[in-house]
Amino acid sequence: MTTTYAQSSPIGSQEQTQTLADIARQLELISQRLALRADEEERTDLTEVSAVLGEVANNLERVQAQEEQQRRLRSEVLEVLAQRRGSALSLELETATLSLPDELAPVLKQLANEGLVEIKQIQGGEMVSLTREGWNEVRN
């Protein structure tokens, strides 16, 4: 049985993700209980369904943890930039937020897409600067 489902969801849908994970866990338990009462063929099918539902719940919980980390990093990046008068090297942001480059990169990209930061390639790395909108966000 092959299953395909989303590996990530938009930031801000934490409650929905948790609800879906809870539903998947409940369906997993229901299918396990039904398997106990089923004949051998149905038991095999229900056991497979239960395993898939468990996998779905695990992935939803993983997505939820990633979203929480991105929210935390987003807040920390804006705070660090404000403390450093609006600009910092990406390496400085990694150090200040205790994050790896591959953890920070999607957050910086999202902030740039939102118009809150500007990222410029300079000798020695990337310079990340708050935009006017970014300063407004920090002040609020």
N, CA, C and O of each residue as an XYZ file, in Angstrom:
560
protein
N       0.852     -1.172      0.000
C       0.000      0.000      0.000
C       0.901      1.239      0.000
O       1.725      1.404      0.899
N       0.747      2.109     -1.004
C       1.537      3.331     -1.101
C       0.657      4.522     -0.775
O      -0.472      4.631     -1.254
N       1.195      5.419      0.053
C       0.436      6.589      0.468
C       1.262      7.834      0.187
O       2.465      7.864      0.445
N       0.608      8.858     -0.342
C       1.266     10.134     -0.578
C       0.491     11.194      0.171
O      -0.739     11.224      0.119
N       1.203     12.064      0.870
C       0.575     13.163      1.582
C       1.567     14.286      1.718
O       2.768     14.097      1.526
N       1.070     15.442      2.045
C       1.897     16.642      2.124
C       2.958     16.490      3.206
O       2.693     15.933      4.272
N       4.162     16.990      2.927
C       5.251     16.944      3.889
C       5.319     18.214      4.720
O       5.999     18.240      5.746
N       4.637     19.259      4.303
C       4.639     20.488      5.097
C       3.322     21.206      4.892
O       2.602     20.958      3.925
N       3.024     22.091      5.810
C       1.817     22.892      5.719
C       2.175     24.324      6.062
O       3.226     24.567      6.655
N       1.333     25.271      5.706
C       1.667     26.663      5.944
C       1.812     26.988      7.428
O       1.106     26.449      8.279
N       2.746     27.881      7.702
C       2.902     28.350      9.074
C       1.587     28.998      9.483
O       0.975     29.725      8.701
N       1.161     28.735     10.704
C      -0.079     29.301     11.193
C      -1.212     28.294     11.262
O      -2.301     28.623     11.733
N      -0.977     27.078     10.804
C      -2.033     26.068     10.826
C      -1.755     25.008     11.887
O      -2.149     23.853     11.723
N      -1.089     25.382     12.960
C      -0.689     24.432     13.992
C      -1.885     23.698     14.581
O      -1.819     22.484     14.776
N      -2.979     24.405     14.871
C      -4.157     23.760     15.441
C      -4.757     22.755     14.465
O      -5.177     21.671     14.870
N      -4.800     23.105     13.187
C      -5.341     22.188     12.185
C      -4.466     20.952     12.064
O      -4.975     19.836     11.962
N      -3.154     21.143     12.074
C      -2.230     20.018     11.981
C      -2.395     19.098     13.177
O      -2.410     17.876     13.023
N      -2.520     19.669     14.364
C      -2.699     18.857     15.567
C      -4.027     18.100     15.524
O      -4.094     16.935     15.914
N      -5.073     18.760     15.053
C      -6.376     18.106     14.935
C      -6.300     16.921     13.977
O      -6.835     15.850     14.266
N      -5.639     17.110     12.841
C      -5.489     16.012     11.883
C      -4.673     14.869     12.468
O      -4.996     13.701     12.253
N      -3.620     15.197     13.204
C      -2.814     14.153     13.847
C      -3.653     13.388     14.868
O      -3.567     12.163     14.953
N      -4.462     14.106     15.640
C      -5.334     13.451     16.623
C      -6.348     12.539     15.939
O      -6.603     11.431     16.410
N      -6.920     12.995     14.839
C      -7.886     12.176     14.090
C      -7.204     10.919     13.558
O      -7.757      9.823     13.648
N      -6.002     11.080     13.005
C      -5.276      9.919     12.476
C      -4.976      8.919     13.585
O      -5.086      7.712     13.372
N      -4.601      9.401     14.763
C      -4.327      8.501     15.902
C      -5.603      7.753     16.321
O      -5.558      6.555     16.601
N      -6.732      8.463     16.361
C      -7.991      7.814     16.744
C      -8.400      6.766     15.706
O      -8.841      5.675     16.066
N      -8.256      7.094     14.433
C      -8.579      6.126     13.379
C      -7.645      4.924     13.432
O      -8.061      3.796     13.170
N      -6.391      5.169     13.771
C      -5.437      4.074     13.936
C      -5.907      3.116     15.037
O      -5.880      1.899     14.855
N      -6.336      3.665     16.172
C      -6.831      2.830     17.273
C      -8.098      2.074     16.884
O      -8.256      0.900     17.220
N      -8.995      2.750     16.180
C     -10.241      2.099     15.749
C      -9.930      0.925     14.814
O     -10.506     -0.153     14.955
N      -9.026      1.137     13.870
C      -8.696      0.058     12.930
C      -8.005     -1.106     13.638
O      -8.188     -2.261     13.254
N      -7.212     -0.809     14.669
C      -6.583     -1.889     15.455
C      -7.647     -2.709     16.191
O      -7.572     -3.937     16.236
N      -8.631     -2.023     16.765
C      -9.704     -2.730     17.486
C     -10.558     -3.559     16.533
O     -10.937     -4.687     16.848
N     -10.857     -2.994     15.370
C     -11.629     -3.750     14.384
C     -10.867     -4.979     13.908
O     -11.458     -6.029     13.656
N      -9.543     -4.837     13.786
C      -8.726     -5.962     13.327
C      -8.819     -7.143     14.290
O      -8.727     -8.297     13.870
N      -8.998     -6.862     15.559
C      -9.113     -7.935     16.552
C     -10.371     -8.771     16.343
O     -10.399     -9.947     16.708
N     -11.406     -8.181     15.763
C     -12.687     -8.860     15.579
C     -12.888     -9.388     14.159
O     -13.878    -10.063     13.879
N     -11.958     -9.084     13.272
C     -12.129     -9.408     11.853
C     -11.577    -10.789     11.525
O     -10.807    -11.377     12.285
N     -12.008    -11.291     10.342
C     -11.421    -12.539      9.873
C     -10.003    -12.244      9.368
O      -9.571    -11.091      9.350
N      -9.298    -13.274      8.966
C      -7.866    -13.131      8.646
C      -7.608    -12.131      7.509
O      -6.695    -11.311      7.607
N      -8.394    -12.192      6.449
C      -8.187    -11.281      5.311
C      -8.455     -9.831      5.705
O      -7.666     -8.940      5.389
N      -9.553     -9.602      6.387
C      -9.871     -8.241      6.840
C      -8.847     -7.754      7.849
O      -8.496     -6.575      7.868
N      -8.370     -8.663      8.687
C      -7.376     -8.299      9.699
C      -6.107     -7.765      9.025
O      -5.520     -6.782      9.478
N      -5.698     -8.417      7.952
C      -4.507     -7.975      7.224
C      -4.718     -6.572      6.667
O      -3.846     -5.713      6.794
N      -5.870     -6.342      6.051
C      -6.173     -5.023      5.499
C      -6.218     -3.955      6.597
O      -5.653     -2.872      6.441
N      -6.881     -4.262      7.686
C      -7.005     -3.303      8.785
C      -5.657     -3.024      9.445
O      -5.402     -1.908      9.897
N      -4.808     -4.023      9.499
C      -3.470     -3.823     10.055
C      -2.665     -2.881      9.163
O      -1.935     -2.024      9.661
N      -2.797     -3.040      7.851
C      -2.124     -2.133      6.911
C      -2.656     -0.711      7.051
O      -1.883      0.247      7.068
N      -3.968     -0.575      7.152
C      -4.587      0.738      7.334
C      -4.087      1.380      8.628
O      -3.771      2.569      8.656
N      -4.020      0.606      9.669
C      -3.555      1.105     10.957
C      -2.119      1.610     10.856
O      -1.795      2.666     11.400
N      -1.267      0.876     10.176
C       0.136      1.280     10.014
C       0.242      2.577      9.226
O       1.034      3.454      9.571
N      -0.549      2.698      8.172
C      -0.532      3.928      7.366
C      -1.019      5.114      8.195
O      -0.428      6.193      8.144
N      -2.082      4.921      8.948
C      -2.601      6.005      9.793
C      -1.571      6.424     10.844
O      -1.440      7.612     11.142
N      -0.851      5.470     11.400
C       0.211      5.798     12.349
C       1.304      6.617     11.697
O       1.827      7.559     12.292
N       1.648      6.255     10.468
C       2.668      7.002      9.717
C       2.186      8.423      9.415
O       2.952      9.379      9.534
N       0.933      8.556      9.028
C       0.358      9.879      8.760
C       0.417     10.745     10.020
O       0.823     11.905      9.962
N       0.015     10.180     11.149
C       0.033     10.926     12.415
C       1.459     11.346     12.767
O       1.684     12.480     13.190
N       2.416     10.445     12.597
C       3.816     10.783     12.884
C       4.308     11.924     12.007
O       4.983     12.835     12.487
N       3.974     11.876     10.726
C       4.411     12.939      9.811
C       3.741     14.270     10.138
O       4.379     15.320     10.058
N       2.475     14.235     10.501
C       1.794     15.475     10.885
C       2.429     16.080     12.137
O       2.581     17.298     12.233
N       2.793     15.237     13.085
C       3.447     15.736     14.297
C       4.828     16.295     13.975
O       5.249     17.278     14.584
N       5.537     15.688     13.032
C       6.840     16.192     12.592
C       6.681     17.557     11.926
O       7.471     18.467     12.181
N       5.673     17.703     11.083
C       5.397     18.982     10.425
C       5.094     20.046     11.471
O       5.568     21.178     11.369
N       4.315     19.686     12.459
C       3.962     20.633     13.523
C       5.213     21.108     14.261
O       5.332     22.293     14.572
N       6.134     20.209     14.542
C       7.377     20.579     15.221
C       8.222     21.495     14.337
O       8.830     22.444     14.831
N       8.262     21.216     13.034
C       9.016     22.068     12.109
C       8.403     23.469     12.034
O       9.123     24.467     12.003
N       7.084     23.534     12.005
C       6.414     24.839     11.959
C       6.714     25.645     13.217
O       6.939     26.854     13.149
N       6.717     24.979     14.355
C       7.023     25.660     15.617
C       8.448     26.190     15.605
O       8.703     27.305     16.060
N       9.369     25.400     15.088
C      10.757     25.842     14.999
C      10.877     27.051     14.069
O      11.619     27.986     14.369
N      10.162     27.045     12.956
C      10.210     28.175     12.030
C       9.621     29.434     12.653
O      10.149     30.528     12.453
N       8.540     29.295     13.402
C       7.967     30.461     14.087
C       8.956     31.040     15.099
O       9.124     32.256     15.196
N       9.606     30.150     15.850
C      10.589     30.587     16.843
C      11.758     31.297     16.159
O      12.170     32.374     16.590
N      12.290     30.696     15.097
C      13.406     31.305     14.378
C      13.021     32.644     13.761
O      13.806     33.592     13.784
N      11.827     32.720     13.214
C      11.349     33.965     12.603
C      11.391     35.093     13.629
O      11.902     36.179     13.354
N      10.855     34.824     14.797
C      10.819     35.812     15.860
C      12.235     36.185     16.312
O      12.543     37.362     16.499
N      13.085     35.183     16.482
C      14.453     35.437     16.923
C      15.249     36.235     15.894
O      16.013     37.128     16.262
N      15.080     35.928     14.616
C      15.802     36.653     13.565
C      15.418     38.125     13.581
O      16.287     38.995     13.533
N      14.134     38.406     13.648
C      13.692     39.802     13.684
C      14.232     40.511     14.918
O      14.642     41.669     14.837
N      14.238     39.838     16.044
C      14.751     40.420     17.283
C      16.253     40.713     17.179
O      16.708     41.788     17.568
N      17.013     39.756     16.657
C      18.460     39.938     16.519
C      18.762     41.081     15.553
O      19.637     41.905     15.818
N      18.047     41.130     14.447
C      18.270     42.221     13.487
C      17.984     43.575     14.127
O      18.725     44.533     13.907
N      16.931     43.660     14.904
C      16.602     44.921     15.566
C      17.702     45.306     16.555
O      18.066     46.478     16.655
N      18.225     44.334     17.277
C      19.290     44.603     18.243
C      20.581     45.057     17.559
O      21.382     45.783     18.149
N      20.775     44.626     16.320
C      21.991     44.959     15.576
C      21.746     46.092     14.583
O      22.381     46.158     13.530
N      20.834     46.964     14.926
C      20.513     48.153     14.129
C      20.039     47.819     12.713
O      20.246     48.589     11.775
N      19.413     46.679     12.582
C      18.741     46.349     11.340
C      19.481     45.472     10.370
O      18.893     45.056      9.371
N      20.761     45.161     10.610
C      21.526     44.352      9.653
C      22.431     43.362     10.369
O      22.928     43.630     11.463
N      22.634     42.221      9.737
C      23.563     41.214     10.253
C      23.914     40.255      9.126
O      23.134     40.052      8.196
N      25.092     39.676      9.226
C      25.458     38.608      8.306
C      24.643     37.370      8.649
O      24.285     37.161      9.808
N      24.349     36.552      7.649
C      23.588     35.330      7.919
C      24.328     34.446      8.926
O      23.694     33.779      9.744
N      25.649     34.435      8.874
C      26.437     33.665      9.839
C      26.208     34.180     11.267
O      26.130     33.389     12.208
N      26.102     35.487     11.423
C      25.811     36.061     12.738
C      24.423     35.642     13.226
O      24.229     35.356     14.407
N      23.473     35.610     12.308
C      22.117     35.178     12.674
C      22.096     33.706     13.082
O      21.412     33.325     14.032
N      22.852     32.884     12.354
C      22.938     31.468     12.709
C      23.486     31.305     14.122
O      22.968     30.521     14.917
N      24.540     32.057     14.419
C      25.162     31.977     15.736
C      24.212     32.484     16.817
O      24.046     31.843     17.855
N      23.596     33.626     16.573
C      22.718     34.233     17.581
C      21.471     33.395     17.855
O      20.956     33.400     18.973
N      20.988     32.683     16.855
C      19.773     31.878     17.018
C      20.075     30.399     17.268
O      19.164     29.582     17.408
N      21.364     30.070     17.321
C      21.790     28.673     17.523
C      21.143     27.744     16.501
O      20.606     26.692     16.849
N      21.204     28.150     15.235
C      20.589     27.341     14.187
C      21.592     27.052     13.081
O      22.581     27.766     12.913
N      21.321     26.006     12.340
C      22.150     25.616     11.210
C      21.709     26.370      9.958
O      20.571     26.834      9.883
N      22.597     26.494      8.980
C      22.229     27.215      7.749
C      20.967     26.670      7.079
O      20.138     27.447      6.606
N      20.811     25.337      7.033
C      19.630     24.763      6.379
C      18.354     24.950      7.184
O      17.259     24.804      6.640
N      18.471     25.268      8.461
C      17.297     25.600      9.271
C      16.915     27.058      9.095
O      15.732     27.399      9.073
N      17.919     27.921      8.967
C      17.680     29.356      8.882
C      17.275     29.803      7.478
O      16.474     30.727      7.332
N      17.815     29.163      6.453
C      17.568     29.585      5.070
C      16.084     29.701      4.711
O      15.694     30.713      4.128
N      15.231     28.709      5.033
C      13.821     28.861      4.665
C      13.127     30.002      5.415
O      12.209     30.630      4.888
N      13.567     30.261      6.632
C      12.982     31.356      7.412
C      13.369     32.692      6.788
O      12.529     33.583      6.658
N      14.644     32.839      6.400
C      15.080     34.081      5.753
C      14.361     34.278      4.417
O      13.967     35.392      4.072
N      14.198     33.197      3.682
C      13.482     33.282      2.400
C      12.049     33.737      2.614
O      11.545     34.585      1.878
N      11.385     33.169      3.630
C      10.004     33.564      3.923
C       9.928     35.027      4.331
O       9.042     35.753      3.880
N      10.852     35.465      5.184
C      10.880     36.877      5.602
C      11.113     37.787      4.397
O      10.513     38.858      4.305
N      11.971     37.371      3.483
C      12.214     38.160      2.265
C      10.957     38.186      1.391
O      10.608     39.228      0.835
N      10.282     37.048      1.269
C       9.039     36.986      0.483
C       7.955     37.877      1.074
O       7.132     38.431      0.346
N       7.960     38.012      2.401
C       6.988     38.871      3.075
C       7.392     40.344      3.012
O       6.631     41.220      3.424
N       8.592     40.609      2.494
C       9.062     41.988      2.386
C       9.599     42.551      3.692
O       9.724     43.768      3.834
N       9.918     41.688      4.643
C      10.394     42.141      5.950
C      11.910     42.280      6.009
O      12.432     43.063      6.802
N      12.616     41.523      5.175
C      14.070     41.638      5.105
C      14.506     41.675      3.650
O      13.790     41.255      2.740
N      15.709     42.194      3.474
C      16.359     42.188      2.168
C      17.663     41.417      2.348
O      18.390     41.633      3.318
N      17.951     40.527      1.419
C      19.156     39.708      1.499
C      20.051     40.069      0.328
O      19.648     39.960     -0.830
N      21.274     40.501      0.635
C      22.250     40.876     -0.392
C      23.469     39.978     -0.277
O      23.970     39.712      0.815
N      23.933     39.517     -1.430
C      25.170     38.748     -1.474
C      26.330     39.726     -1.361
O      26.416     40.680     -2.134
N      27.213     39.499     -0.413
C      28.404     40.327     -0.258
C      29.602     39.404     -0.138
O      29.456     38.193      0.029
N      30.778     39.986     -0.223
C      31.976     39.190     -0.050
C      31.982     38.634      1.372
O      31.930     39.394      2.339
N      32.043     37.342      1.495
C      32.051     36.722      2.807
C      30.690     36.234      3.273
O      30.568     35.782      4.411
N      29.665     36.309      2.436
C      28.369     35.771      2.838
C      27.188     36.599      2.392
O      27.229     37.277      1.366
N      26.147     36.531      3.176
C      24.916     37.263      2.891
C      24.675     38.291      3.989
O      24.836     38.009      5.176
N      24.287     39.479      3.566
C      23.899     40.519      4.514
C      22.381     40.552      4.537
O      21.734     40.698      3.500
N      21.824     40.416      5.722
C      20.370     40.429      5.909
C      20.021     41.737      6.600
O      20.566     42.059      7.657
N      19.104     42.492      5.993
C      18.727     43.795      6.549
C      17.217     43.912      6.643
O      16.481     43.456      5.768
N      16.773     44.537      7.731
C      15.346     44.824      7.875
C      14.927     45.875      6.853
O      15.652     46.841      6.614
N      13.768     45.687      6.257
C      13.169     46.698      5.387
C      12.305     47.607      6.269
O      12.189     47.394      7.476
N      11.720     48.594      5.661
C      10.800     49.465      6.408
C       9.665     48.643      7.015
O       9.275     48.842      8.166
N       9.144     47.708      6.205
C       8.081     46.831      6.706
C       8.582     45.952      7.854
O       7.846     45.670      8.800
N       9.841     45.524      7.758
C      10.435     44.729      8.816
C      10.547     45.492     10.125
O      10.270     44.953     11.197
N      10.958     46.762     10.028
C      11.023     47.609     11.229
C       9.636     47.766     11.832
O       9.480     47.720     13.052
N       8.626     47.950     10.985
C       7.262     48.070     11.482
C       6.816     46.805     12.217
O       6.157     46.876     13.254
N       7.178     45.672     11.675
C       6.846     44.381     12.295
C       7.524     44.243     13.652
O       6.909     43.780     14.613
N       8.784     44.642     13.733
C       9.540     44.555     14.993
C       8.931     45.462     16.049
O       8.865     45.093     17.222
N       8.492     46.629     15.649
C       7.919     47.587     16.598
C       6.566     47.144     17.130
O       6.175     47.539     18.228
N       5.857     46.341     16.379
C       4.507     45.897     16.783
C       4.536     44.715     17.629
O       3.485     44.227     18.045
